[in-house]
Amino acid sequence: MHIVKAEVEHLTLIAPLFDQYRVFYKQKSDLLAAKHFIQNRILNKESEIFLAFINNDAVGFVQLYRSFSSVSLQPIFILNDLFVSKNHRNKGVGEALLNHSKAYCKDLNFKGLALETAIDNPAQKLYERLGWKKDTACFHYFWSHH
Protein backbone atom coordinates (compact mmCIF):
# COMPACT_ATOMS: atom_id res chain seq x y z
CA MET A 1 0.00 0.00 0.00
CA HIS A 2 1.16 3.52 -0.68
CA ILE A 3 -0.39 6.93 -0.01
CA VAL A 4 -0.07 10.04 -2.17
CA LYS A 5 -1.26 13.62 -1.87
CA ALA A 6 -4.08 13.99 -4.37
CA GLU A 7 -3.65 16.40 -7.25
CA VAL A 8 -5.94 17.30 -10.15
CA GLU A 9 -4.61 14.39 -12.19
CA HIS A 10 -6.08 12.02 -9.57
CA LEU A 11 -9.67 13.28 -10.04
CA THR A 12 -10.87 10.25 -11.97
CA LEU A 13 -9.60 8.03 -9.14
CA ILE A 14 -10.93 10.08 -6.23
CA ALA A 15 -14.36 10.98 -7.62
CA PRO A 16 -15.80 7.42 -7.55
CA LEU A 17 -14.52 6.92 -3.99
CA PHE A 18 -15.96 10.26 -2.91
CA ASP A 19 -19.27 9.38 -4.55
CA GLN A 20 -19.34 6.03 -2.70
CA TYR A 21 -18.53 7.88 0.53
CA ARG A 22 -21.55 10.15 0.03
CA VAL A 23 -23.79 7.19 -0.81
CA PHE A 24 -22.62 5.55 2.44
CA TYR A 25 -24.02 8.65 4.19
CA LYS A 26 -27.37 8.18 2.43
CA GLN A 27 -26.87 10.73 -0.33
CA LYS A 28 -27.92 10.12 -3.93
CA SER A 29 -25.08 9.04 -6.20
CA ASP A 30 -23.83 11.90 -8.39
CA LEU A 31 -20.40 11.18 -9.84
CA LEU A 32 -20.21 14.46 -11.78
CA ALA A 33 -21.01 16.54 -8.70
CA ALA A 34 -18.50 14.53 -6.65
CA LYS A 35 -15.80 15.16 -9.24
CA HIS A 36 -16.65 18.86 -9.39
CA PHE A 37 -16.59 19.19 -5.58
CA ILE A 38 -13.20 17.50 -5.23
CA GLN A 39 -11.78 19.43 -8.19
CA ASN A 40 -12.74 22.72 -6.52
CA ARG A 41 -11.19 21.70 -3.21
CA ILE A 42 -7.90 20.83 -4.94
CA LEU A 43 -7.74 23.80 -7.34
CA ASN A 44 -8.70 26.31 -4.63
CA LYS A 45 -6.30 24.69 -2.13
CA GLU A 46 -9.17 24.36 0.33
CA SER A 47 -8.31 20.89 1.58
CA GLU A 48 -5.59 18.27 1.66
CA ILE A 49 -6.61 14.90 0.25
CA PHE A 50 -4.54 11.76 0.59
CA LEU A 51 -5.28 8.76 -1.59
CA ALA A 52 -4.39 5.16 -0.66
CA PHE A 53 -3.38 2.66 -3.34
CA ILE A 54 -3.08 -1.11 -3.26
CA ASN A 55 -1.53 -2.59 -6.41
CA ASN A 56 -2.16 0.64 -8.34
CA ASP A 57 -5.87 0.63 -7.39
CA ALA A 58 -7.19 3.66 -5.49
CA VAL A 59 -8.91 2.11 -2.46
CA GLY A 60 -9.46 4.94 0.02
CA PHE A 61 -8.97 8.58 0.88
CA VAL A 62 -8.90 11.06 3.70
CA GLN A 63 -9.75 14.76 3.37
CA LEU A 64 -8.43 17.37 5.78
CA TYR A 65 -9.63 20.97 6.10
CA ARG A 66 -7.54 23.67 7.73
CA SER A 67 -8.91 25.56 10.69
CA PHE A 68 -7.59 27.30 13.80
CA SER A 69 -7.70 27.06 17.55
CA SER A 70 -8.13 30.64 18.76
CA VAL A 71 -7.46 29.68 22.36
CA SER A 72 -4.11 28.02 21.65
CA LEU A 73 -3.31 30.34 18.71
CA GLN A 74 -2.47 27.35 16.51
CA PRO A 75 -3.67 25.88 13.23
CA ILE A 76 -5.50 22.56 13.28
CA PHE A 77 -6.88 20.14 10.72
CA ILE A 78 -10.45 18.92 10.65
CA LEU A 79 -10.43 15.33 9.47
CA ASN A 80 -13.70 15.67 7.64
CA ASP A 81 -13.81 12.63 5.37
CA LEU A 82 -12.36 9.14 5.61
CA PHE A 83 -13.42 6.35 3.30
CA VAL A 84 -12.18 2.91 2.30
CA SER A 85 -13.85 1.02 -0.54
CA LYS A 86 -15.99 -1.89 0.60
CA ASN A 87 -13.70 -4.54 -0.93
CA HIS A 88 -10.64 -3.23 0.90
CA ARG A 89 -11.91 -2.76 4.45
CA ASN A 90 -10.21 -4.52 7.36
CA LYS A 91 -6.87 -4.43 5.52
CA GLY A 92 -5.33 -1.52 7.45
CA VAL A 93 -6.14 1.13 4.83
CA GLY A 94 -8.10 3.37 7.20
CA GLU A 95 -5.42 3.07 9.84
CA ALA A 96 -2.71 3.93 7.30
CA LEU A 97 -4.64 7.00 6.15
CA LEU A 98 -5.20 8.13 9.74
CA ASN A 99 -1.52 7.67 10.61
CA HIS A 100 -0.47 9.48 7.43
CA SER A 101 -2.74 12.38 8.44
CA LYS A 102 -1.19 12.48 11.92
CA ALA A 103 2.33 12.53 10.45
CA TYR A 104 1.37 15.30 8.02
CA CYS A 105 -0.08 17.31 10.90
CA LYS A 106 3.15 16.88 12.89
CA ASP A 107 5.29 17.82 9.86
CA LEU A 108 3.41 21.12 9.55
CA ASN A 109 3.56 21.64 13.33
CA PHE A 110 -0.24 21.94 13.57
CA LYS A 111 -1.82 21.50 17.00
CA GLY A 112 -3.78 18.39 16.03
CA LEU A 113 -6.62 16.74 14.15
CA ALA A 114 -10.29 17.06 15.04
CA LEU A 115 -12.95 14.66 13.82
CA GLU A 116 -16.56 13.84 14.50
CA THR A 117 -18.30 10.56 13.95
CA ALA A 118 -21.69 8.98 14.43
CA ILE A 119 -22.40 7.61 17.89
CA ASP A 120 -22.79 4.10 16.47
CA ASN A 121 -19.76 4.19 14.11
CA PRO A 122 -17.57 1.15 14.85
CA ALA A 123 -14.50 3.14 13.68
CA GLN A 124 -14.49 4.78 17.12
CA LYS A 125 -12.39 1.90 18.44
CA LEU A 126 -9.80 2.57 15.72
CA TYR A 127 -9.73 6.31 16.45
CA GLU A 128 -9.25 5.69 20.16
CA ARG A 129 -6.57 3.05 19.56
CA LEU A 130 -4.67 5.57 17.42
CA GLY A 131 -4.76 8.28 20.08
CA TRP A 132 -7.91 10.30 19.48
CA LYS A 133 -9.68 11.26 22.71
CA LYS A 134 -13.45 11.45 22.94
CA ASP A 135 -14.56 14.91 24.04
CA THR A 136 -17.00 14.46 26.91
CA ALA A 137 -16.74 18.04 28.16
CA CYS A 138 -18.85 19.73 25.51
CA PHE A 139 -21.69 19.22 23.07
CA HIS A 140 -21.59 19.60 19.32
CA TYR A 141 -24.17 21.96 17.79
CA PHE A 142 -24.99 22.70 14.18
CA TRP A 143 -27.24 25.37 12.64
CA SER A 144 -28.70 24.88 9.18
CA HIS A 145 -30.93 27.17 7.16
CA HIS A 146 -32.56 24.20 5.36
C-alpha positions as CSV (number, residue, x, y, z in Angstrom):
1,M,0.0,0.0,0.0
2,H,1.2,3.5,-0.7
3,I,-0.4,6.9,0.0
4,V,-0.1,10.0,-2.2
5,K,-1.3,13.6,-1.9
6,A,-4.1,14.0,-4.4
7,E,-3.7,16.4,-7.2
8,V,-5.9,17.3,-10.2
9,E,-4.6,14.4,-12.2
10,H,-6.1,12.0,-9.6
11,L,-9.7,13.3,-10.0
12,T,-10.9,10.3,-12.0
13,L,-9.6,8.0,-9.1
14,I,-10.9,10.1,-6.2
15,A,-14.4,11.0,-7.6
16,P,-15.8,7.4,-7.6
17,L,-14.5,6.9,-4.0
18,F,-16.0,10.3,-2.9
19,D,-19.3,9.4,-4.6
20,Q,-19.3,6.0,-2.7
21,Y,-18.5,7.9,0.5
22,R,-21.5,10.2,0.0
23,V,-23.8,7.2,-0.8
24,F,-22.6,5.6,2.4
25,Y,-24.0,8.6,4.2
26,K,-27.4,8.2,2.4
27,Q,-26.9,10.7,-0.3
28,K,-27.9,10.1,-3.9
29,S,-25.1,9.0,-6.2
30,D,-23.8,11.9,-8.4
31,L,-20.4,11.2,-9.8
32,L,-20.2,14.5,-11.8
33,A,-21.0,16.5,-8.7
34,A,-18.5,14.5,-6.6
35,K,-15.8,15.2,-9.2
36,H,-16.6,18.9,-9.4
37,F,-16.6,19.2,-5.6
38,I,-13.2,17.5,-5.2
39,Q,-11.8,19.4,-8.2
40,N,-12.7,22.7,-6.5
41,R,-11.2,21.7,-3.2
42,I,-7.9,20.8,-4.9
43,L,-7.7,23.8,-7.3
44,N,-8.7,26.3,-4.6
45,K,-6.3,24.7,-2.1
46,E,-9.2,24.4,0.3
47,S,-8.3,20.9,1.6
48,E,-5.6,18.3,1.7
49,I,-6.6,14.9,0.2
50,F,-4.5,11.8,0.6
51,L,-5.3,8.8,-1.6
52,A,-4.4,5.2,-0.7
53,F,-3.4,2.7,-3.3
54,I,-3.1,-1.1,-3.3
55,N,-1.5,-2.6,-6.4
56,N,-2.2,0.6,-8.3
57,D,-5.9,0.6,-7.4
58,A,-7.2,3.7,-5.5
59,V,-8.9,2.1,-2.5
60,G,-9.5,4.9,0.0
61,F,-9.0,8.6,0.9
62,V,-8.9,11.1,3.7
63,Q,-9.7,14.8,3.4
64,L,-8.4,17.4,5.8
65,Y,-9.6,21.0,6.1
66,R,-7.5,23.7,7.7
67,S,-8.9,25.6,10.7
68,F,-7.6,27.3,13.8
69,S,-7.7,27.1,17.6
70,S,-8.1,30.6,18.8
71,V,-7.5,29.7,22.4
72,S,-4.1,28.0,21.6
73,L,-3.3,30.3,18.7
74,Q,-2.5,27.3,16.5
75,P,-3.7,25.9,13.2
76,I,-5.5,22.6,13.3
77,F,-6.9,20.1,10.7
78,I,-10.5,18.9,10.6
79,L,-10.4,15.3,9.5
80,N,-13.7,15.7,7.6
81,D,-13.8,12.6,5.4
82,L,-12.4,9.1,5.6
83,F,-13.4,6.4,3.3
84,V,-12.2,2.9,2.3
85,S,-13.9,1.0,-0.5
86,K,-16.0,-1.9,0.6
87,N,-13.7,-4.5,-0.9
88,H,-10.6,-3.2,0.9
89,R,-11.9,-2.8,4.4
90,N,-10.2,-4.5,7.4
91,K,-6.9,-4.4,5.5
92,G,-5.3,-1.5,7.4
93,V,-6.1,1.1,4.8
94,G,-8.1,3.4,7.2
95,E,-5.4,3.1,9.8
96,A,-2.7,3.9,7.3
97,L,-4.6,7.0,6.1
98,L,-5.2,8.1,9.7
99,N,-1.5,7.7,10.6
100,H,-0.5,9.5,7.4
101,S,-2.7,12.4,8.4
102,K,-1.2,12.5,11.9
103,A,2.3,12.5,10.5
104,Y,1.4,15.3,8.0
105,C,-0.1,17.3,10.9
106,K,3.1,16.9,12.9
107,D,5.3,17.8,9.9
108,L,3.4,21.1,9.6
109,N,3.6,21.6,13.3
110,F,-0.2,21.9,13.6
111,K,-1.8,21.5,17.0
112,G,-3.8,18.4,16.0
113,L,-6.6,16.7,14.2
114,A,-10.3,17.1,15.0
115,L,-13.0,14.7,13.8
116,E,-16.6,13.8,14.5
117,T,-18.3,10.6,14.0
118,A,-21.7,9.0,14.4
119,I,-22.4,7.6,17.9
120,D,-22.8,4.1,16.5
121,N,-19.8,4.2,14.1
122,P,-17.6,1.1,14.8
123,A,-14.5,3.1,13.7
124,Q,-14.5,4.8,17.1
125,K,-12.4,1.9,18.4
126,L,-9.8,2.6,15.7
127,Y,-9.7,6.3,16.5
128,E,-9.3,5.7,20.2
129,R,-6.6,3.1,19.6
130,L,-4.7,5.6,17.4
131,G,-4.8,8.3,20.1
132,W,-7.9,10.3,19.5
133,K,-9.7,11.3,22.7
134,K,-13.5,11.5,22.9
135,D,-14.6,14.9,24.0
136,T,-17.0,14.5,26.9
137,A,-16.7,18.0,28.2
138,C,-18.8,19.7,25.5
139,F,-21.7,19.2,23.1
140,H,-21.6,19.6,19.3
141,Y,-24.2,22.0,17.8
142,F,-25.0,22.7,14.2
143,W,-27.2,25.4,12.6
144,S,-28.7,24.9,9.2
145,H,-30.9,27.2,7.2
146,H,-32.6,24.2,5.4
